[in-house]
Structures are given as structure tokens and as C-alpha cells.
Amino acid sequence: MIAPPPWWVRRLVVAPLVVALAVLMVPTTLMFALVVGAALTWVLPGRLRVVRLLWMIAFYVVWDAAALLALLGLWIAAGFGAFARRPWYRRAHVRLARGMLALFFWQVRWTLRLRITVDVGPGFSLPAVPLVVVSRHAGPGDSFILLDRLLGLTGRAPAVVLKDSLQWDPAIDVLLHRLPSAFVTPSTRRPEGQAGARQTVRRIAEELTGDDALVLFPEGGNITARRRTGRIAALREAGHEDLARRAEAMGNVMAPHAGGFQAAMEGAPAAGVLVVAHTGLERLVTVRDIWRELPMDKSITLAGWWHPPGTVPSDEVAGEVWLFEQWQVVDSWIGERTPVR
């Protein structure tokens, strides 16, 4: 993806453009839905892909702009940033993130006919300890879904490490720069001396409290045949034959990269670990897949397995084997609900 511009361009140019675009969209979106939507209903009966897609784009722009205005209000309330280190400022941003995600997924469920359920058993709760969440990566928006559930079920402040290209979205850019999160530049264009993903993960983990959750996606991306075979080949080249065989046996997930997870546990050795699986978005890999499935009309199920502090091996080799064992559990859980293609 294209590298994001400098921060001052994102703040003074990109963000105001999004707000201006939203102001233009507000009076026209309803007219579009009534007039153009009615015409397209006759041309494209049944699924209304064009209408749904354009509506979600318009909604997202307005949603992004509303978040930016709320973030601006919080910054002004904090004395134009002078009191940004006060605890209330961070709590306000967590509440804002929770509310904005709840609004977003209300619209997603209505427009795309998505149903999201969480299978963690009755009375599920987490102790007030630092939390590291490791989740599979499959389908568009699964990171948003996971953050929404974390905020809704646990009230934790999400700490995430994302590719720097996501800073093109001004609301994500501003919000996550005010929470314990970070954007990482890929190694192909990372300036010399700038911290990479592993160093960044450890730094964030060292600052985790019982109110935070560090979210990691060890697979590194959505599963594809090329990525899966490449990861297995890389394990063999590194001399990890046993892990390569485990990876070959897992048909629903890719072999996890252990580096980021190990960095998180090094930075927060007193953290508990929540392993997360989800199913329902596996078929949505390419833009063509998403277009074909609109409206999605799917049920997404999330499940979690809690591992208390001290139960994850501290040894690097044993820790990598432990992570593969958890991924085998995730693979089996998905296999019971989604047949291997």
C-alpha cells in the first residue's frame, strides 16, 4: 500500500477533507437512497449490491468525520492537549471508541445482514491483569469485530500494532495515537534505526495495565494458498520440521509467527493470554469475493480460550511450540464449523 503522508498533512489536509466530504454527503445520501436506490432495485433485483456498497461507503465517511469531530472536542476539552496525560482523557477515548464501534456494527448488521455472536460460556470474565490477545486473521474487518467485542465485553483499552498505511484513515490515525497503540513501517521502506514490529510490540507490552489488551494477529494476514505454502517452506528452511508438519496438518489457519507474541510476553511476563478464533468470513479474501457475497447475510461466531498468567512457557522454543498448539485448537474449532475446502 502507499505510504501515508507526514502527520501534519494528515491532520491539516486529509482530516479536514474527510469532514468536508461528510458534510456534502449528509444532505445527498438520503436522496440517493430514495431515488437512485429505487431505480437500482428495478435493475438489480434481490441483492442490491451497488446500493448497499455505496451506502456503506457514505456511512463510513460520515462516521469517520463524526469521530474526528469528537476527537477534536476531546482535545479542546483537554486544554488543547495540555492535559492529554490525565487519566480521564484516556478513559474518554476508550468510551468514544466503544460507542463508535457499536454504531458502526449496528449499521453493518442492518446493511450487510451480519450476525455476530460470542461463544465464551456463561459468566465469562477476566481478572484485572494485563491481557495479550492472539487471534486468527480471516476476512475483511475481523480486527474491527474483535476490538468491538473486547471493548464491549471487557471494557479494555485496545493496544494494537498496525501497518502505517492505515494512517490514511484519519479517525483511526488520531484515535490510536492517543491510545497505547502504534503504527509500524514495513521493513522495505523503514528508515534505518526506526523500531520494527517486534521492538514496538515489546515497548507497548511493557506499559500494559489491568485495563489494557494488546491485540496480535500472529498469522500476519488473511490465509491464502501462497502465504500458507510460503510459511511452511520458511519453517522448513529454518530447520523447524516438526512445526512445518503441524502447519501442514492445519487446513483452516496459517502457521503463526511467534516473534511478536514472544516480544509481548517478554514485555509483560505477568500478562494472561486470550486465544481467539472466529468463523464466518473465510470466503472473503479478494475484492471479487466481497462483491460476490454482498449482502453478506452471514453469522460470525467468536470463541476464546483463557490462559492465566504464568501458564505460557517463558522459553522461546517452548513458547513457539505452545503457540502452535493453540493454533491447532483454533484449527479444530473452525473445522467443526467450516469444512476444509
N, C-alpha and C positions, 0 to 999 in steps of 0.2 A: 504494500500500500504506500501511498505518497506520504512522505514525512510531513508532520504538522509544521506550520509557520512558528516564528518566535512567539513568546507568551503575550507580548504587547500587541501583536497583530491579532491574536485570538481574542484578546479582551476588548480591543478598541475597534476592530473591524468585523470579525466573524460573529461574535456575540450580538452586537447591535443589528447586524444583517438578519440574524435569525429572528430577533424580536420584531423588526420591521416587516419581515415576511409573514410572521404570525398575525400582525395587525391587519395586513392585507387579506389574509385568509379568513379571518373571523366572519366578516360580512358575506363572503362569497361561498364558504363551504356549505352552508345550509341550502343556498340556491343551487349549488351543484348537485347536492343530494336529491333535491326535489325534481329538478328539471333534467339534468344530464342522466342522473340515476334512473329516472323513469324511462328515458329513451333507451338506455343500455339494457334495461330489463327486457325490453321487447327484442333487442338484437341478440343479447346473450342470456337467454332464459336459464333459470336454475341456479347457477353458481355465482354469477355477478362478480367475477374475478376483478375486472377493471375497477368497478365501483368500490369494492372492499379494499383493494390495494391503494387507490388514490385517497380514500377516506382515511386509512391508517397513516399514510404519509402526511396528510393535512393535520390529523390529530397529533402526530408526533411533533411536528413543527410547533404547533400551539402549546403542546405540553412542555416542550423544551424551553420555549420562551417564558412560560409561566414559572418554571423552575428558576430560570435566570433572574427574573424579577424578584422572586422570593429570596434568592441568594443575595441579590443586591440590597434588599431590605435588611437582611441579617447583618451584612457588612456595615451598613449605615448605623444600625442599632448598636453595633459594637464599636462606636466611635470611629467610623471609617477605618476599621481594622485595628484600632489601638488596643482593644480588649479581646482580640481574637484568641488569646490563650486561656481565657476564662472557661471553666467547666460548662457553664450554661450555653456557651457558643457552640461547643461540640454537641451537646445534647440536642440543641435546636436543629442542628444539621441532620442528626440521626432521625429525629421526628419528621423533618422535611422529606428525607429520603424514603421513610416508611410510607408517608402519605402520598408522595408522587408515584411510587411503585404500585401502591394499592389502586390509585386512579388509573394508571397505565394498564394494569392487568384486568381491571373492570372493563375497560374498553376492548382489550384483546379478547376476553371471553365473549363479549357481546358481538363483536365484528367477525372474529375468526372462528367462533364456536369452539373454544378451547375449555376443557375442564381440567383443573389441577387439584390433585389430591395428595396428601402426605400420609404415608404408611409408616408410622413410628410407634404405634401402640398407644393405649390409653395412659394418661398421666405422665407422658414423656416430659422430662425436664433435664436441664444441665446444671451442674454445680457452678458456682461463681469462680471459675478458674479460666485462665487464658485458653482459647479454643483455636485449634487448627482444623480446617475443613478441607478434605480432599474429595473431589467429585469427578465423575466421568464427564467427558465433553462430547455432546452429540446434539446436533440440530441447532437452528438459529434461536438466539435469545435464552439459551439454557442458563447462562450466567445471571441474567436478569431474574429469571424464575427462582434460582437458588437464593439470590440476595433478598428477594421479596419474602421468601419463606423464612429465611434467617431472621430478618427484621421483624416479621410478623409473629413468629413462634417464640423467639428468644429475646428479642429486643437488643441484640448485639449490634455494635457498630461494625460494619463490614470493613475489613482491610484487604485490599486486593492489589495484585501486581498485574498491570495490563500493558499491552503494546502501546507505544507512544502515539501511533496513528489514531487511536481512539480519542485523542485530544482535539480532533476535528469537531467532535460533538461538544459544543460549549458548555452545556449543563453538566455533562459527565466530567469535563475538564475542570470546571470550577469546583464542583461538589467534592470530587475525590482528592483535589489538592487541599481540601480543608479537613479531610478525614485521614486516618492512618493508612494511606494507600500510596501507590507510586506508579509511574509510567516508565517503562524500560525501552531504550532504543535497541533495535536488533544489532547483533554483532557486526553485520555487514556495513553499517553506517554509524557505528558507535564511536565517538571521539576517543582518542587514547586517554586512559586514565579515568574515564567515566565508569561508574559501577555497573556491573552486569546484573542479570536477574537473580543469581544466587546470592550475591552480596546484598542486593536490595531486599530480598526476602528475609535474610537474617537480620538486617537492620530493623525492619518493621516488626519482626517476631520479638526482638529484644524489648520493644516498647509495649507489647501486648499487656492488657489488664483483663480482669474478670468480666469486663463489659465489652470486650472485643472478640472478633472472629476473623482470623486470617484465612482467606479462601484461595485454594490452589486447584489447578486442573492439571494433574501430572501427565496426562496424555499429550498435552500441548496443542491440541486442535481436534476438530471433528475426525472421526475414523474414516479413512479411505483405504482402498486396497494398496495403493502405492505407499502411503505412510506406514501402513501396518507391516508390509513386507520389508520396507526400509528399516524400520525399527528392529525387526527380528534379525536382519542381516547385521545391523550395528552391534547388537548384543553378541552375536557370534564372533564378529571381528574383535570385540573386546575380550573374548575368552569366556563369556558368560553362557556356556552351552545349556546349563540347567534352566536359566531364566529364559533363554530363547525357546526351549521346548515348552515351557509354561506359556509363553506368549503365543506359540503356535496353537496350543490347545484352547485358547480363549477366542471364541468366534465372535463375540459381541463387543469387545473392547480392544483397545490397543495396549501394548506394554507401556506401563507408566515410566516416566523419567523420575528418578529418585532424588536428583540433585536439589531441586527446590524444596522438597519435603524435608530432606535431611538438614538443609540450611535453616528451615523453620524450627525444627526440633532442637538444633544446636542453639538457636537464639532464644527459644522458650522451652527449656527442658521440663518445666513444671506444667506444660500445657496438656490438655486432653485432646483426643483426636476424634473427629466425627467423619466417618466414611459415608459418602452419599452416592446413591445410584438413582437413576431415573430412566424412564422409558416412555416412548410415545412420539419422539421426534427423530427416530433413527433414519427414516427415509428422506429427510430433508437435509441434503448435503449441498446441492448446487442451486443456483437461481432457478434453473428449469424445474427442479424438484419442488421448490416452494411454489412456483406458479402453477404447476400441475395439481398441487394439493389444495389450493385455495378454493373455498374456505376450508380450513384445516379439519374442523369437525373431529377433533381428537381428544382423547383423555390422556393426560400426562400424570404419571404416578412417581412420587419420590419416596425413597426409603433411606433410613440412616442407621448406622451401627456405631454405638458409642464405645470408645476405649478410654478408660480413666487415665489420669496422669501416672506415669511410671510403668505402663504396660507395653510401651513401644521400645524395642531394643535400642540402646544408645550406640552400639557398634555399627559402623557404616555398612558393612556387608550384611549383617543380620537385619539391619533396618531396611535395606533394599529388598531382601527376601520377604520380610514382613509385609511391605507394601505390595509386592506381587501376590502374596497370599490374600490380602484384602481385595485385590482386583479379581482374583479368581472367585471370591464370594460375590462380588458385583456381577461378574460374567454369568454365574449360575443363576442369580436372581433375575437378570434380564432374560436369560434363556428360557426361564419358566414362563415368561410373559410374551416374549418375542422370538419366534423361531429363527434360527440362523439361516440366512439366505445363501 
